[in-house]
């Protein structure tokens, strides 16, 4: 992670741009979870997701980007292709708030000052952190009716799951000042606690941890973005 942080800071020291243009808008879509509970499909939108994002365009090829996104990550063993998970029948729902900051790179020049229609694929990466509740599964205390899912127990604590967003999308200019995009963003986290498979409490971790301890949690946002541009018209030339 430190190499990504150093890279993002190093870009700040390139010669300053004479004028910039900013974007502010929202993300609307869905989310899905990939971990030790639920489906193992990488892109399988389950729950609604929404949030706000801002961009600072430094050139026609890159911009700084920050966002705050909200969703309810849901995982159900009954939706898995693994018969062992289906038989186990665990189920969890964890509301998260994700903060993310990094850099967006376009494949082609995306000049917002051009009178012509603009469209380009893009990549976004940086760092992210997601605030979530901590849970654990205790089958000795949980006795649901036959066939009912087994749900976790809340630990009464919160944690932050740090990660790396890897986003691929395409965006285009629309009405004057509006930019529409569509993207799929995978988040690799450095945590295995989101789905309750690795309790935050050390004592409970020794007793109730399960799943692949060498594989951390992932989650995916897929949807559309709509941003409005404002500020000085960009002059992508250097002093």
FENNOR-V261874 format. One record per residue. N is the residue number from 0. RES is the residue in one letter. NEAR is the number of other ideal C-beta (glycine too) atoms within 10 Angstrom. D_FIRST is the distance of its C-alpha to the first C-alpha in Angstrom with 1 decimal. Layout:
BEGIN
((N | RES | NEAR | D_FIRST) (N | RES | NEAR | D_FIRST))
END
This chain:
BEGIN
((0 | X | 10 | 0.0) (1 | X | 6 | 3.8) (2 | X | 7 | 5.4) (3 | X | 14 | 5.3) (4 | X | 12 | 6.5) (5 | X | 9 | 8.8) (6 | X | 13 | 10.1) (7 | X | 16 | 11.0) (8 | X | 9 | 12.7) (9 | X | 9 | 14.5) (10 | X | 11 | 16.1) (11 | X | 9 | 17.8) (12 | X | 7 | 19.8) (13 | X | 11 | 21.6) (14 | X | 8 | 25.3) (15 | X | 10 | 26.0) (16 | X | 18 | 27.6) (17 | X | 12 | 31.1) (18 | X | 12 | 30.8) (19 | X | 18 | 28.3) (20 | X | 21 | 28.6) (21 | X | 17 | 26.9) (22 | X | 22 | 26.6) (23 | X | 12 | 26.7) (24 | X | 19 | 27.4) (25 | X | 16 | 26.6) (26 | X | 22 | 25.1) (27 | X | 13 | 27.5) (28 | X | 21 | 27.1) (29 | X | 17 | 26.4) (30 | X | 26 | 23.7) (31 | X | 24 | 23.6) (32 | X | 26 | 21.8) (33 | X | 24 | 21.0) (34 | X | 26 | 21.0) (35 | X | 25 | 23.6) (36 | X | 27 | 26.2) (37 | X | 25 | 27.7) (38 | X | 21 | 27.6) (39 | X | 13 | 25.3) (40 | X | 13 | 25.8) (41 | X | 11 | 22.7) (42 | X | 11 | 24.4) (43 | X | 16 | 27.2) (44 | X | 15 | 27.3) (45 | X | 20 | 28.8) (46 | X | 14 | 28.5) (47 | X | 13 | 28.6) (48 | X | 24 | 25.6) (49 | X | 15 | 25.8) (50 | X | 20 | 24.2) (51 | X | 14 | 24.1) (52 | X | 21 | 22.1) (53 | X | 16 | 22.4) (54 | X | 22 | 21.7) (55 | X | 15 | 22.4) (56 | X | 24 | 23.6) (57 | X | 20 | 23.0) (58 | X | 17 | 24.8) (59 | X | 18 | 26.4) (60 | X | 17 | 23.3) (61 | X | 17 | 20.3) (62 | X | 22 | 19.8) (63 | X | 19 | 17.5) (64 | X | 22 | 17.4) (65 | X | 14 | 17.1) (66 | X | 25 | 18.6) (67 | X | 13 | 19.8) (68 | X | 25 | 20.9) (69 | X | 15 | 23.1) (70 | X | 24 | 24.3) (71 | X | 14 | 25.8) (72 | X | 25 | 24.0) (73 | X | 19 | 26.9) (74 | X | 27 | 27.2) (75 | X | 19 | 30.6) (76 | X | 21 | 31.5) (77 | X | 15 | 34.7) (78 | X | 17 | 32.8) (79 | X | 20 | 31.3) (80 | X | 9 | 32.7) (81 | X | 12 | 32.4) (82 | X | 8 | 35.8) (83 | X | 8 | 34.5) (84 | X | 21 | 32.3) (85 | X | 13 | 35.3) (86 | X | 10 | 37.5) (87 | X | 18 | 35.1) (88 | X | 16 | 35.0) (89 | X | 25 | 32.1) (90 | X | 20 | 31.1) (91 | X | 25 | 28.6) (92 | X | 15 | 27.9) (93 | X | 23 | 25.0) (94 | X | 13 | 24.8) (95 | X | 22 | 21.3) (96 | X | 14 | 20.3) (97 | X | 25 | 17.1) (98 | X | 15 | 15.6) (99 | X | 25 | 13.5) (100 | X | 15 | 12.9) (101 | X | 21 | 12.0) (102 | X | 18 | 14.2) (103 | X | 25 | 17.0) (104 | X | 14 | 18.6) (105 | X | 21 | 22.2) (106 | X | 11 | 23.9) (107 | X | 12 | 27.0) (108 | X | 12 | 28.1) (109 | X | 22 | 28.3) (110 | X | 16 | 30.8) (111 | X | 17 | 31.6) (112 | X | 14 | 34.6) (113 | X | 12 | 36.2) (114 | X | 5 | 39.4) (115 | X | 6 | 38.5) (116 | X | 8 | 36.7) (117 | X | 18 | 33.0) (118 | X | 13 | 30.9) (119 | X | 18 | 27.6) (120 | X | 13 | 24.9) (121 | X | 21 | 21.3) (122 | X | 15 | 17.7) (123 | X | 21 | 15.1) (124 | X | 19 | 11.3) (125 | X | 21 | 8.9) (126 | X | 16 | 7.7) (127 | X | 23 | 10.5) (128 | X | 18 | 12.2) (129 | X | 24 | 15.6) (130 | X | 13 | 18.4) (131 | X | 22 | 20.6) (132 | X | 20 | 23.6) (133 | X | 21 | 23.6) (134 | X | 24 | 26.2) (135 | X | 21 | 27.8) (136 | X | 24 | 30.5) (137 | X | 14 | 33.7) (138 | X | 12 | 36.3) (139 | X | 7 | 38.8) (140 | X | 7 | 39.1) (141 | X | 14 | 38.6) (142 | X | 8 | 41.8) (143 | X | 12 | 41.7) (144 | X | 5 | 44.7) (145 | X | 4 | 45.0) (146 | X | 7 | 42.8) (147 | X | 11 | 40.8) (148 | X | 14 | 37.0) (149 | X | 17 | 35.5) (150 | X | 16 | 33.2) (151 | X | 23 | 30.9) (152 | X | 16 | 31.6) (153 | X | 12 | 29.7) (154 | X | 17 | 28.4) (155 | X | 8 | 29.0) (156 | X | 12 | 25.4) (157 | X | 10 | 22.3) (158 | X | 16 | 18.6) (159 | X | 16 | 15.4) (160 | X | 21 | 13.3) (161 | X | 13 | 9.6) (162 | X | 23 | 8.4) (163 | X | 17 | 7.9) (164 | X | 21 | 11.4) (165 | X | 16 | 13.1) (166 | X | 22 | 16.5) (167 | X | 13 | 19.6) (168 | X | 20 | 22.6) (169 | X | 14 | 25.8) (170 | X | 22 | 27.4) (171 | X | 14 | 30.8) (172 | X | 19 | 32.9) (173 | X | 12 | 35.6) (174 | X | 8 | 38.1) (175 | X | 6 | 37.9) (176 | X | 13 | 34.7) (177 | X | 14 | 33.2) (178 | X | 20 | 30.4) (179 | X | 16 | 30.1) (180 | X | 20 | 27.1) (181 | X | 14 | 26.4) (182 | X | 21 | 23.0) (183 | X | 16 | 21.3) (184 | X | 24 | 17.7) (185 | X | 18 | 16.0) (186 | X | 23 | 13.3) (187 | X | 14 | 11.5) (188 | X | 21 | 10.9) (189 | X | 12 | 10.0) (190 | X | 19 | 13.6) (191 | X | 21 | 17.0) (192 | X | 24 | 19.2) (193 | X | 28 | 19.8) (194 | X | 26 | 22.8) (195 | X | 31 | 24.3) (196 | X | 26 | 23.9) (197 | X | 22 | 22.1) (198 | X | 23 | 23.8) (199 | X | 17 | 22.1) (200 | X | 14 | 25.1) (201 | X | 8 | 25.0) (202 | X | 8 | 28.7) (203 | X | 19 | 28.5) (204 | X | 16 | 25.5) (205 | X | 9 | 27.8) (206 | X | 12 | 30.6) (207 | X | 20 | 29.2) (208 | X | 16 | 26.0) (209 | X | 16 | 26.4) (210 | X | 17 | 25.0) (211 | X | 10 | 22.4) (212 | X | 12 | 20.3) (213 | X | 6 | 18.1) (214 | X | 12 | 17.1) (215 | X | 19 | 15.1) (216 | X | 28 | 16.3) (217 | X | 17 | 16.1) (218 | X | 28 | 18.0) (219 | X | 24 | 19.3) (220 | X | 25 | 20.8) (221 | X | 19 | 23.5) (222 | X | 22 | 26.0) (223 | X | 14 | 27.2) (224 | X | 21 | 26.4) (225 | X | 16 | 29.0) (226 | X | 21 | 28.4) (227 | X | 13 | 31.0) (228 | X | 20 | 30.7) (229 | X | 10 | 32.2) (230 | X | 13 | 32.3) (231 | X | 12 | 33.6) (232 | X | 10 | 34.1) (233 | X | 21 | 31.4) (234 | X | 12 | 32.5) (235 | X | 18 | 29.8) (236 | X | 10 | 31.1) (237 | X | 10 | 29.9) (238 | X | 6 | 31.8))
END
